[in-house]
Structure formats: C-alpha cells, structure tokens
C-alpha cells in the first residue's frame, strides 16, 4: 500500500489506522446478539450453521430486530434442526412453511429455498463444494456464486423467487451473499465470523456492500461509484485489498459499524 495516496485529502496510512481501530471495536462478540449472525451462532453442528446462516442472510434486509424475529420464526418452523429438516422433512413437511413471510420473501419462496438447498446437499457435503466447483482454476468468487445460483435454481420454480438470490453475474451487489461468505470463510480469534470453510482464501472475499457501508466508504473517499452494484463492490474491495491483501473484508465491520452505530 502506498501511504502517499490520499482519500478526500487524508493519507491512505491514516485511513487504514482509522479503519483498523473501528474493525477492532466492532469485530466483537458483544455485537453478536443484535446481528443476524447470532442465528447461526446458536448452532454447533457445522451444516446447521451453514444452512441457518444461508437462510438468515437471504432475508437480511430491513430492520435488524425484524430480521431476527423472522429468522427465529423460520427456525422454529424447522424445529430448530435446520440441516435435518431440509434433508428429511420432504415436500409435505415443507408445506408448514407456507405461512412464512419476511417483507417480499413469502412461503412460496421459502419452500423453494428449502428445495434448492436439499438438492445441493444431495450431491455435495457443503455449499462451499459447489462454489469451488464453479470457480475452477484461476476463476473468481463471482463465478463461483454464479454457478451456485445456477445449481440452486436447477429445479422448477417461480421466477419471482429468483430475486431473493442475487445475480452477481448480471451486476447485482450481492450484499447478503457476500455477508454469508464472510461469516463462513473469515477466520480470526475474535469470535464473530466462523471460518468453517477452509478451502476459500479470505483474500478472495468481496465486501458486503449495502446502503450503510457504501455511504461510509464514499464519505471516506474510498468509493467513487454512485450506485451499489457489482462494479462498486469490485472498486471498494480493490481499495480494501491495498489496506490488507490477506483479509480485505475485515473492514466490513468498520464501514458497517460507522454507518449504523455512529451515523458516520
């Protein structure tokens, strides 16, 4: 990283120090309870964490208290055994999800999400396997996520359900997907992210870009693109890789915390 480079007149070195301080402040188990990541933290079996993490990330938009309420409701419907429910409940068991609603994500969408996950686990041990299969040598996580989406929607489904699984190939920012990947891939000793996927390098992750982190990044001069799409994700992640090439997405804690908790 060149410390001579500046953002909004502030040196890259000073910006990095500031972001490091905020990363350490917010990458803290004390913030878990109010965050969607608290849902997979309530499980210990790895695939329960993976399934619950994927599902709660999929509905993680809007107020966090309402996200948590919906997620707990969904897990109650799944008898709080997410992986076993997906693999053993069957289509009849999935019908109990007809009444689930979170914003525009309804029972029809929910049932297909269970079906899509079941299909994936019938041929793979983990969602990570499918992403890696889609990446292949020399490819990016964007291609891995595109392949995962294609496999997920391989069975008959209503087109309306596709809007709940971001199409990063077509330019969507994929905030919730990238957040899920952060949870599964990042590994440190802070007790927040799980790091249970060992074959995807944290250096390859992309920033989970949303309204809060995007606005904070623009105010700091780290992001010039005006809209939150995949090109903005690539632009901001490239800057964060200059600050920490091995773990660029750790700064999600800083950008999101500044935006949400400090109204930066």
Secondary structure as a PSIPRED ss2 file (coil, helix, strand):
# PSIPRED VFORMAT (PSIPRED V4.0)

   1 X C   1.000  0.000  0.000
   2 X C   1.000  0.000  0.000
   3 X C   1.000  0.000  0.000
   4 X C   1.000  0.000  0.000
   5 X C   1.000  0.000  0.000
   6 X E   0.000  0.000  1.000
   7 X E   0.000  0.000  1.000
   8 X C   1.000  0.000  0.000
   9 X C   1.000  0.000  0.000
  10 X E   0.000  0.000  1.000
  11 X E   0.000  0.000  1.000
  12 X H   0.000  1.000  0.000
  13 X H   0.000  1.000  0.000
  14 X H   0.000  1.000  0.000
  15 X H   0.000  1.000  0.000
  16 X H   0.000  1.000  0.000
  17 X H   0.000  1.000  0.000
  18 X H   0.000  1.000  0.000
  19 X H   0.000  1.000  0.000
  20 X H   0.000  1.000  0.000
  21 X H   0.000  1.000  0.000
  22 X H   0.000  1.000  0.000
  23 X H   0.000  1.000  0.000
  24 X H   0.000  1.000  0.000
  25 X H   0.000  1.000  0.000
  26 X H   0.000  1.000  0.000
  27 X C   1.000  0.000  0.000
  28 X C   1.000  0.000  0.000
  29 X H   0.000  1.000  0.000
  30 X H   0.000  1.000  0.000
  31 X H   0.000  1.000  0.000
  32 X C   1.000  0.000  0.000
  33 X C   1.000  0.000  0.000
  34 X C   1.000  0.000  0.000
  35 X C   1.000  0.000  0.000
  36 X C   1.000  0.000  0.000
  37 X H   0.000  1.000  0.000
  38 X H   0.000  1.000  0.000
  39 X H   0.000  1.000  0.000
  40 X H   0.000  1.000  0.000
  41 X H   0.000  1.000  0.000
  42 X C   1.000  0.000  0.000
  43 X C   1.000  0.000  0.000
  44 X C   1.000  0.000  0.000
  45 X C   1.000  0.000  0.000
  46 X H   0.000  1.000  0.000
  47 X H   0.000  1.000  0.000
  48 X H   0.000  1.000  0.000
  49 X H   0.000  1.000  0.000
  50 X H   0.000  1.000  0.000
  51 X H   0.000  1.000  0.000
  52 X H   0.000  1.000  0.000
  53 X H   0.000  1.000  0.000
  54 X H   0.000  1.000  0.000
  55 X H   0.000  1.000  0.000
  56 X H   0.000  1.000  0.000
  57 X H   0.000  1.000  0.000
  58 X H   0.000  1.000  0.000
  59 X C   1.000  0.000  0.000
  60 X C   1.000  0.000  0.000
  61 X C   1.000  0.000  0.000
  62 X C   1.000  0.000  0.000
  63 X C   1.000  0.000  0.000
  64 X H   0.000  1.000  0.000
  65 X H   0.000  1.000  0.000
  66 X H   0.000  1.000  0.000
  67 X H   0.000  1.000  0.000
  68 X H   0.000  1.000  0.000
  69 X H   0.000  1.000  0.000
  70 X H   0.000  1.000  0.000
  71 X H   0.000  1.000  0.000
  72 X H   0.000  1.000  0.000
  73 X H   0.000  1.000  0.000
  74 X H   0.000  1.000  0.000
  75 X H   0.000  1.000  0.000
  76 X H   0.000  1.000  0.000
  77 X H   0.000  1.000  0.000
  78 X C   1.000  0.000  0.000
  79 X C   1.000  0.000  0.000
  80 X C   1.000  0.000  0.000
  81 X C   1.000  0.000  0.000
  82 X H   0.000  1.000  0.000
  83 X H   0.000  1.000  0.000
  84 X H   0.000  1.000  0.000
  85 X H   0.000  1.000  0.000
  86 X H   0.000  1.000  0.000
  87 X H   0.000  1.000  0.000
  88 X H   0.000  1.000  0.000
  89 X C   1.000  0.000  0.000
  90 X H   0.000  1.000  0.000
  91 X H   0.000  1.000  0.000
  92 X H   0.000  1.000  0.000
  93 X H   0.000  1.000  0.000
  94 X H   0.000  1.000  0.000
  95 X H   0.000  1.000  0.000
  96 X H   0.000  1.000  0.000
  97 X H   0.000  1.000  0.000
  98 X H   0.000  1.000  0.000
  99 X H   0.000  1.000  0.000
 100 X C   1.000  0.000  0.000
 101 X C   1.000  0.000  0.000
 102 X E   0.000  0.000  1.000
 103 X C   1.000  0.000  0.000
 104 X C   1.000  0.000  0.000
 105 X E   0.000  0.000  1.000
 106 X C   1.000  0.000  0.000
 107 X H   0.000  1.000  0.000
 108 X H   0.000  1.000  0.000
 109 X H   0.000  1.000  0.000
 110 X H   0.000  1.000  0.000
 111 X H   0.000  1.000  0.000
 112 X H   0.000  1.000  0.000
 113 X H   0.000  1.000  0.000
 114 X H   0.000  1.000  0.000
 115 X H   0.000  1.000  0.000
 116 X H   0.000  1.000  0.000
 117 X H   0.000  1.000  0.000
 118 X H   0.000  1.000  0.000
 119 X H   0.000  1.000  0.000
 120 X H   0.000  1.000  0.000
 121 X H   0.000  1.000  0.000
 122 X H   0.000  1.000  0.000
 123 X H   0.000  1.000  0.000
 124 X C   1.000  0.000  0.000
 125 X C   1.000  0.000  0.000
 126 X C   1.000  0.000  0.000
 127 X H   0.000  1.000  0.000
 128 X H   0.000  1.000  0.000
 129 X H   0.000  1.000  0.000
 130 X H   0.000  1.000  0.000
 131 X H   0.000  1.000  0.000
 132 X H   0.000  1.000  0.000
 133 X H   0.000  1.000  0.000
 134 X H   0.000  1.000  0.000
 135 X H   0.000  1.000  0.000
 136 X C   1.000  0.000  0.000
 137 X C   1.000  0.000  0.000
 138 X C   1.000  0.000  0.000
 139 X C   1.000  0.000  0.000
 140 X C   1.000  0.000  0.000
 141 X H   0.000  1.000  0.000
 142 X H   0.000  1.000  0.000
 143 X H   0.000  1.000  0.000
 144 X H   0.000  1.000  0.000
 145 X H   0.000  1.000  0.000
 146 X H   0.000  1.000  0.000
 147 X H   0.000  1.000  0.000
 148 X H   0.000  1.000  0.000
 149 X H   0.000  1.000  0.000
 150 X H   0.000  1.000  0.000
 151 X H   0.000  1.000  0.000
 152 X H   0.000  1.000  0.000
 153 X C   1.000  0.000  0.000
 154 X C   1.000  0.000  0.000
 155 X C   1.000  0.000  0.000
 156 X C   1.000  0.000  0.000
 157 X C   1.000  0.000  0.000
 158 X C   1.000  0.000  0.000
 159 X H   0.000  1.000  0.000
 160 X H   0.000  1.000  0.000
 161 X H   0.000  1.000  0.000
 162 X H   0.000  1.000  0.000
 163 X H   0.000  1.000  0.000
 164 X H   0.000  1.000  0.000
 165 X C   1.000  0.000  0.000
 166 X C   1.000  0.000  0.000
 167 X C   1.000  0.000  0.000
 168 X H   0.000  1.000  0.000
 169 X H   0.000  1.000  0.000
 170 X H   0.000  1.000  0.000
 171 X C   1.000  0.000  0.000
 172 X C   1.000  0.000  0.000
 173 X C   1.000  0.000  0.000
 174 X C   1.000  0.000  0.000
 175 X H   0.000  1.000  0.000
 176 X H   0.000  1.000  0.000
 177 X H   0.000  1.000  0.000
 178 X H   0.000  1.000  0.000
 179 X H   0.000  1.000  0.000
 180 X H   0.000  1.000  0.000
 181 X H   0.000  1.000  0.000
 182 X H   0.000  1.000  0.000
 183 X H   0.000  1.000  0.000
 184 X H   0.000  1.000  0.000
 185 X H   0.000  1.000  0.000
 186 X C   1.000  0.000  0.000
 187 X C   1.000  0.000  0.000
 188 X C   1.000  0.000  0.000
 189 X C   1.000  0.000  0.000
 190 X C   1.000  0.000  0.000
 191 X C   1.000  0.000  0.000
 192 X C   1.000  0.000  0.000
 193 X C   1.000  0.000  0.000
 194 X C   1.000  0.000  0.000
 195 X C   1.000  0.000  0.000
 196 X C   1.000  0.000  0.000
 197 X C   1.000  0.000  0.000
 198 X C   1.000  0.000  0.000
 199 X C   1.000  0.000  0.000
 200 X C   1.000  0.000  0.000
 201 X C   1.000  0.000  0.000
 202 X H   0.000  1.000  0.000
 203 X H   0.000  1.000  0.000
 204 X H   0.000  1.000  0.000
 205 X C   1.000  0.000  0.000
 206 X C   1.000  0.000  0.000
 207 X C   1.000  0.000  0.000
 208 X C   1.000  0.000  0.000
 209 X C   1.000  0.000  0.000
 210 X C   1.000  0.000  0.000
 211 X H   0.000  1.000  0.000
 212 X H   0.000  1.000  0.000
 213 X H   0.000  1.000  0.000
 214 X H   0.000  1.000  0.000
 215 X H   0.000  1.000  0.000
 216 X H   0.000  1.000  0.000
 217 X H   0.000  1.000  0.000
 218 X H   0.000  1.000  0.000
 219 X H   0.000  1.000  0.000
 220 X C   1.000  0.000  0.000
 221 X C   1.000  0.000  0.000
 222 X C   1.000  0.000  0.000
 223 X C   1.000  0.000  0.000
 224 X C   1.000  0.000  0.000
 225 X C   1.000  0.000  0.000
 226 X C   1.000  0.000  0.000
 227 X C   1.000  0.000  0.000
 228 X C   1.000  0.000  0.000
 229 X C   1.000  0.000  0.000
 230 X H   0.000  1.000  0.000
 231 X H   0.000  1.000  0.000
 232 X H   0.000  1.000  0.000
 233 X H   0.000  1.000  0.000
 234 X H   0.000  1.000  0.000
 235 X H   0.000  1.000  0.000
 236 X H   0.000  1.000  0.000
 237 X H   0.000  1.000  0.000
 238 X H   0.000  1.000  0.000
 239 X H   0.000  1.000  0.000
 240 X H   0.000  1.000  0.000
 241 X H   0.000  1.000  0.000
 242 X H   0.000  1.000  0.000
 243 X H   0.000  1.000  0.000
 244 X C   1.000  0.000  0.000
 245 X C   1.000  0.000  0.000
 246 X C   1.000  0.000  0.000
 247 X C   1.000  0.000  0.000
 248 X H   0.000  1.000  0.000
 249 X H   0.000  1.000  0.000
 250 X H   0.000  1.000  0.000
 251 X H   0.000  1.000  0.000
 252 X H   0.000  1.000  0.000
 253 X H   0.000  1.000  0.000
 254 X H   0.000  1.000  0.000
 255 X H   0.000  1.000  0.000
 256 X H   0.000  1.000  0.000
 257 X H   0.000  1.000  0.000
 258 X H   0.000  1.000  0.000
 259 X H   0.000  1.000  0.000
 260 X H   0.000  1.000  0.000
 261 X C   1.000  0.000  0.000
 262 X C   1.000  0.000  0.000
 263 X C   1.000  0.000  0.000
 264 X C   1.000  0.000  0.000
